[in-house]
Amino acid sequence: MSDGVISSGWDVLDASHEALRTAVRAVPSDGWHLPTPCAGWTVAQVFQHAVGDQIGYAAALTGEPGPDFNPFAPSDDMGGVNPAVFLENALARAAKAWAGVDRDAAAVPVPVPPHKLSPWSGSTACGLDAAVHAWDIAAATGRPSPLAPELARPLLQVAREIVEPLRPRGAYTAALAPDEGDDDVAILLRYLGRAPHWNASTPHDVSGKER
């Protein structure tokens, strides 16, 4: 973990936050308007959405205000935004909120249906959101995947817990059929409706939005 970074104490969430940091740091100055695997959204929009979601998870736990913008209608405007600061403020809020969770609690509030999950599942769901958008941003900017198999496995576990009720709402599209030779990362991505080898030159491989 980088110096000055706040840890949540939840391994999957902290690793997912680091994946998002890695992806965002690698966005070139002219890369914010590139297309992403989230059809119709640019890198800037995915980034803004991911930031808003982390604030939303924190707000669900603490009762503090949520994001002051609509994460589901991101603007694509990065004027005056310092990406590193914008992101770190959101990740710090989420990490602090999850650090204060009672690990023995039966359930904690989350901003996605069913709106209550076990502490492990809730923190991992927060991590899933950060990690999948880290992958979106990395894919859009031609960077290596920031996801490792050891991170993908618990993320898939929680995805199978929360994603199916979200598909009819448009939050995820249908899962893609598995392919021979898929590793744990590819299995997770396909379950989330993403083509593991997506790139901007093959838009027909775009496999749905995660919102």
C-alpha positions in Angstrom: 0.0 0.0 0.0 1.3 3.4 -0.9 2.5 5.9 1.7 -0.4 8.0 3.1 -3.1 5.6 1.8 -5.8 4.8 4.2 -6.4 1.1 4.7 -9.9 -0.3 5.3 -8.5 -3.4 6.9 -10.5 -5.5 4.4 -8.0 -7.2 2.1 -10.2 -7.5 -1.0 -11.4 -3.9 -0.7 -7.9 -2.5 -0.2 -6.6 -4.5 -3.2 -9.5 -3.3 -5.3 -8.8 0.3 -4.3 -5.2 -0.1 -5.3 -6.2 -1.6 -8.7 -8.3 1.5 -9.3 -5.5 3.8 -8.3 -3.1 2.0 -10.6 -5.5 2.3 -13.6 -6.2 6.0 -13.0 -2.6 6.9 -12.6 -1.9 5.4 -16.0 -4.5 7.4 -17.8 -2.6 9.8 -20.2 -3.6 13.4 -20.3 -5.3 13.0 -23.6 -6.9 9.7 -22.6 -10.0 10.8 -20.6 -12.3 10.9 -23.7 -11.4 7.4 -24.9 -14.3 4.9 -25.3 -14.5 2.1 -22.7 -16.1 -1.3 -22.3 -19.1 0.6 -20.7 -20.9 1.3 -24.0 -21.4 5.0 -24.5 -19.2 6.1 -21.7 -15.7 7.6 -21.8 -12.8 7.0 -19.4 -13.8 10.3 -17.7 -17.4 9.1 -17.2 -16.4 5.7 -15.9 -13.9 7.4 -13.5 -16.5 9.8 -12.3 -19.0 7.0 -11.8 -16.5 4.9 -9.9 -15.7 7.8 -7.6 -19.4 8.4 -6.9 -20.0 4.7 -6.1 -17.2 4.7 -3.5 -18.7 7.8 -1.9 -22.1 6.0 -2.1 -20.9 3.0 -0.2 -19.3 5.2 2.5 -22.5 7.2 2.8 -24.6 4.1 3.2 -22.5 3.1 6.2 -22.0 6.4 7.9 -25.2 8.3 7.0 -23.1 11.2 5.7 -24.0 12.9 2.4 -23.5 10.9 -0.8 -21.8 12.3 -3.9 -22.7 15.8 -5.0 -23.2 14.7 -8.6 -25.1 11.9 -10.2 -22.8 8.9 -10.7 -25.3 7.4 -13.2 -25.1 10.5 -15.4 -21.4 11.4 -15.3 -20.5 14.6 -17.2 -17.3 13.6 -19.1 -16.0 17.1 -18.1 -12.6 16.8 -16.4 -12.0 20.6 -16.4 -10.4 21.7 -13.1 -10.4 18.2 -11.7 -7.2 16.7 -10.2 -7.9 13.0 -10.8 -5.6 11.8 -8.1 -7.1 14.0 -5.4 -10.7 13.4 -6.6 -10.1 9.7 -6.4 -8.2 9.6 -3.2 -10.8 11.6 -1.3 -13.5 9.1 -2.3 -11.3 6.0 -1.5 -10.4 7.5 1.8 -14.0 8.0 2.7 -14.9 4.4 1.8 -11.8 3.0 3.5 -12.5 4.9 6.8 -16.2 3.9 6.7 -15.4 0.2 6.2 -12.6 0.3 8.8 -15.3 1.3 11.4 -17.6 -1.6 10.6 -18.2 -4.2 13.3 -17.0 -7.4 11.7 -19.3 -9.5 13.9 -22.4 -7.6 12.7 -25.1 -9.7 11.1 -25.5 -7.2 8.3 -24.4 -3.7 7.2 -26.1 -1.2 4.9 -25.0 -1.0 1.3 -26.3 1.1 -1.6 -27.2 -1.8 -3.8 -30.0 -4.4 -3.5 -30.7 -6.1 -1.1 -29.3 -3.0 0.7 -27.9 -5.1 3.5 -25.1 -7.6 3.3 -22.7 -9.3 5.7 -19.7 -7.2 6.5 -17.4 -9.3 4.3 -19.9 -9.3 1.4 -20.5 -5.6 1.7 -16.9 -4.7 1.7 -16.2 -7.0 -1.1 -19.1 -5.6 -3.1 -17.6 -2.2 -2.6 -14.3 -3.6 -3.9 -16.0 -5.2 -6.9 -17.2 -1.8 -8.0 -13.8 -0.3 -7.8 -12.0 -3.3 -9.4 -14.3 -3.7 -12.4 -14.0 0.0 -13.2 -10.3 -0.3 -12.8 -10.3 -2.9 -15.5 -12.6 -0.8 -17.7 -10.2 2.1 -17.5 -7.1 0.0 -18.1 -8.7 -1.7 -21.1 -9.7 1.6 -22.5 -6.2 3.1 -22.2 -4.4 0.0 -23.5 -2.9 -0.9 -20.1 -2.5 -4.4 -18.6 -5.3 -5.6 -16.5 -5.0 -4.5 -12.9 -6.8 -7.6 -11.7 -5.0 -10.7 -10.4 -6.6 -14.1 -10.1 -6.4 -14.1 -6.4 -8.4 -10.9 -6.3 -10.9 -12.1 -9.0 -11.9 -15.1 -7.0 -13.5 -13.4 -4.0 -14.9 -10.7 -6.3 -16.7 -13.4 -8.3 -18.0 -14.9 -5.1 -19.7 -11.6 -4.1 -20.7 -10.9 -7.7 -22.7 -14.1 -7.7 -24.4 -12.9 -4.5 -25.5 -9.5 -5.8 -25.5 -9.3 -9.6 -28.4 -11.3 -10.7 -31.1 -9.1 -9.0 -29.3 -6.1 -10.7 -29.4 -7.3 -14.3 -33.1 -6.6 -14.8 -32.5 -3.0 -13.6 -29.9 -2.5 -16.3 -26.9 -2.4 -13.9 -25.3 -5.4 -15.6 -26.1 -7.1 -18.9 -26.3 -10.8 -19.4 -23.2 -12.9 -18.6 -21.1 -14.0 -21.5 -20.6 -17.7 -22.2 -17.3 -19.0 -20.7 -14.5 -19.8 -23.1 -12.1 -22.6 -22.9 -8.9 -21.5 -21.1 -10.5 -18.7 -19.2 -8.6 -17.8 -16.0 -10.3 -16.5 -12.9 -10.1 -12.9 -14.2 -11.8 -13.8 -17.5 -14.5 -15.8 -15.7 -15.3 -12.8 -13.5 -15.3 -10.4 -16.5 -17.6 -12.6 -18.5 -19.9 -13.0 -15.6 -20.2 -9.2 -15.4 -21.0 -9.1 -19.1 -17.5 -8.0 -20.3 -15.4 -9.5 -23.0 -11.9 -10.1 -21.5 -10.1 -9.1 -24.6 -12.0 -6.0 -25.3 -10.2 -3.1 -26.9 -11.4 0.1 -28.5 -10.6 -1.1 -32.0 -13.1 -3.9 -31.7 -16.3 -2.2 -30.4 -18.4 -5.2 -31.3 -16.8 -6.9 -28.3 -18.4 -4.4 -25.9 -20.5 -6.5 -23.7 -22.7 -4.3 -21.6 -22.4 -1.6 -19.1 -21.9 -1.9 -15.4 -23.4 1.0 -13.6 
